[in-house]
Amino acid sequence: MKKLFKEPLLVFLLLGGAIFALYQQIPNDYQPDNAEIMVTEGQIKGLLERFEKVRQRLPSEEEEDGLIQNYVREEILYREALALGLDKDDGIVRRRLNQKMDFLSEDLASLVEPSEQELQVYLAKHQDDYLKPSRFSFRQIYFNTSKRGESAQSAALSLLAKLKAEDTSDNTSTDAMGDPLMVAHQFEHETERGIQRALGADFLKALGEIDTRGWHGPISSGFGLHLVHIDEHTAGKVFELNEVREQVIRDWSAQKREQTNKIFYQNLRKRYTVKVENLPKKNSASENITTSLSMNEAVE
């Protein structure tokens, strides 16, 4: 049977037969309710603009005529498809129409421009989305616990005491101290995310708990032990509106579209009474459906 459907001639005959059968459903004297197709100046302008956008040039007279004829053909086939009920029970058509209804309500939402006060209120409610990250500048000396074992702790404490006693200046090089490490010995204005990526969450947490200058430690990471000297710590803070205005407007608008869609649907929903037939009572999923129905919905 599969071999038969691979024959091009057979497939062509089957498709031709299906089209003929479909065509036979249309009476010879059938006339559509609206047999007039008006191609407006605005529609022609839209066709020309789309052509120019794709081809990067204006169409010739012949191409312009072709665009109009294609539009007419599409309109005729669309109307005939509706007359035959081809849009019924078609999941793709349903989803596309649902999307268009959503787009309709979103277009309404896009007409609303946020005021300065609305943007300030939105920023205040969503501060975590607009945080200027904390940054650290620090030096670190590494001790390899895999190689040193238990002696790594005592070696780190011994060097820490020496560094504190000598009152090491900020310019003292520490690159040769401790053990080699692929990660940089010095970080300049690095974000918390960058530090966590390089040395791990435990290291970052311990680093954030250091509130005084000078050498501290040892603190642990996935590599081993570290002595740390913080040169600068800039705490994170919320951006001012003028610094993130465009992003706030985009986020506010997205929220507005979502809210408008929800209200739009709720208003439409009030027009309908939903009845769910033969709903099993002991099915947990069906119980969720039942509880989600509003007071004006009947379950049979």
N, C-alpha and C positions, 0 to 999 in steps of 0.2 A: 504493500500500500504506500509506503514512504517513497518508493522508487517512482510510483505513478505521479506523486505531487512534485517530483523533481523535473518532470517533463514540461518545458516551457509552453508547448502548444496546449496541453491539457489545462494548465493553470490559466492561460489566456481564455480558453473556452468557458471555464467555470466563472471567471470574472465577468466575461461578456454576458453569460446567462444571468448572473446576479443583477447586473445593471439593467438588463432587459426586463427582468421581473419587477425591479423597482420602478422602472419607467411605466410599466403596465398598470401600476397602481394609480397613476395620474389620469383621470378621465380626459378624453379628447377635447371636450368642451370646457375644461377647467380654466377658470380665470382667477388670478389672485385678487384678494380684496383690494390691494393697492398696487395697481399695475404701472404706476408712474414712478420713474426713478429720476430724481432731480440731483444733478451734480452741480453743487454750488461753487461760487467763486472761491469761497474759503476752503472748500475741500480740494479744489484744484491747486490752490496755493500750498496746502499741506503736502500734496503729492509731489509738487515741484521741490519744496524745501527738503523733503526726505531724500529725493533723488540727488539733489545737490550735495547733501551732507555725506552720502555714501560715495558718489562718483567724483566729488570735488569739482563739479562743473554743472552748468545748466543743460537741460535736455534739449535735443533738437525738436523740431516740429513733429517729426515722425515718432520720436520717443515720447513726447508729451501726449500725442494721440493714443499711443500704446498704454501709457499710464492710466488714462481715463477709461479706455476700453477694459483694462484689467480690473479697475475699480467697479465698473458696471457689471462685469462677469462675477466678481466676488459678491456683489450685492444681490444679484439674481440667484446665485446658488445658495446664498444665505437665506433668502426669503423662501425658496423652494424647500430647503432643508427644514425650516420651521413648519411649513405647510404639511410636510410628511411626518412631522413629529420626531425627527432625528435627534432633537435635543433632549428628548425624554429619556430618563434613566441612563444618562451618560455621565459617568463620574468625572471625566475630564472637563466637560461643559459645566457641570455643577461647581467644581472647584474654581474654574475661571470666572464664573459669574459671582461667586463668593468673593474672590479677590477684587473684582471690579466694584462691588459694594463697599468693601473695606477701603479701596482707593478713593471712593466718593466721599466717605466720611473723613478720610485723612486730608483730602483737598480742602474740606471745610475748616479743618483744624489749622491748616497752613496759612489761612487767611488772617489768623489772629497773631498779632505781633506782641511779644512780651514787654511789659513795662519794666522800668528800672527796679521798682520795688519787687516785682515778681521774680526777677532774676536774683536779687539779693536774698529773698526768702528761700528760693530753690538752692542757692549756694550754701546757705546756713543749714538747710536740712540734709544736704549731701556733702558735708565737709570731707568725709573720708575719701571721696572720689577726686578731691582737688587739693591734696596735700603736697606741699613742697617737701621733698624727702630730707631726712637728716643726713648730714655728711660728716665724715671723720677724716682727719689727717693724723696719721700715727706711724710710729716705727715699731717693729717687732723683732725679737730675737728668738730663734726656734731651737728646741731641744728634741732630738729624735728619740722617742721612748722605745721604738722597736730595736734600736741599736744599743742605747744606753741602759735600758731596763729600769730598775728601781733607782739607779744613780742619777737619772735625768732630773728627778725632783730636787735632790740635794744640790746638783750642779746649777740648776736654775735659781735656787734660793741663795746660793753662794754668790753668783754673779749679781743678783738683784741687790744684795747687801753692799757689794762693792760699788755698783752704779749709784746707789743712794748716798753712800759715804763720800764719793768723789764729786757729788753734785754735778753730774754730767750735763753739759750744756746741750742746747737743742741742735747744735751744729756738729756734735761729736758723731763720727761715723761708727756704726755698729754692724756693718755688713760682714766683717770678719769674725764677729762673735757668734757663739753658738754653732749650730750645725747647718749644712746646706739645705735649702728648700726651694722647690721649683716656683713657689709663690713669691711675689715681690716682698722685700724686707720693709719697704716704705710705701705708704698709700697717701695720696694727696686728694682731698675733697671727694672721697669715695662714698657712694650711697650705701645704705644698709643692705640693699639688694645685692650690690656688687661685692660687699664684704661677706655676706652669707654665701654667695656663690663660690667665693674663693676659699673661705676658711670654715664655713659651716654655721649653723644656727646657734650652737652652744657658745662658740667664740663670740658671735655678734651679741648675744645676750649678756655675756660677761663684760664685753667692751662697753655696752650701754650703761652698766652699773658703776663704771669708774667716773667719779665726779671731781677728781682733783688732778692737777698736772703732776709730772714726774713719772718714775718707773713703777709699774704694778705687775702683779702676777705671782706665780705662774698661772695662766689660764689655759684651759684645754681646748683642743680642736680634734678633728679626725686625724690629724697628722701627728700630734704629740702635745708638747707644752710650749708656751710662749710667754716671754716677758714683753710688756707693752708700754710704750710712752706715747700718750695722746698729746699731739701738738695743737690740735684745734678740733672742736666739736660744735657744729652748727645744728641746733635743734630744728626739727621739721615744723612747719606751720602751714596754715591754710592760705592758699593764694588769694590775693585781692581780686575782686571781680574784673577789674580792667586787665589783669594779667591772663585771665582765662575766659574772657567774655565770649569768644566764638564757640568754645567748647560747651560752655554753660547754655548758650542759646540752642545749640544742637541737641543737647540732652533734654533741655526743657521742652523743646518742640517734639522730641520723640515721646516724652511722657504725655504731652498734650494730645498727640495723635492716638496714643493708646487709650487715654481717658475718653476721648471723643468717640472712638470705635465702640468702647464699652457702653457708653450712654446711648449711642445710635442704635446698637443692637437691643438694649433693654427697652427702648421706646418701641422698636419694631416687635419685640417679643410680646408686648402687652396686647397686641392685636390677635394673638393666636391662643387657642386652647389645645394642649398636647394630651393625647391619649395613647398609652402604651398597652397594647393588647397582650394577654397571656403572659404577664410578667411573673416569673417564678418567685415565690416569697422567700425561699430558704437560700437563695443564691446571694452571696455577699456582694457581688458586683451589682446585682439588681437592686439590693437594698440601698446602695449608694445612689443609684439612679433615682429611686423613689424619693429619698430624702432631698435630692437636689431639685425636684420639681416644685414649682411655686404653688401658692394656694389655689390658683385658678386652673390647675392642671388636674385632670381626672385620670385615674389608673383603673383600667378594667381588668 
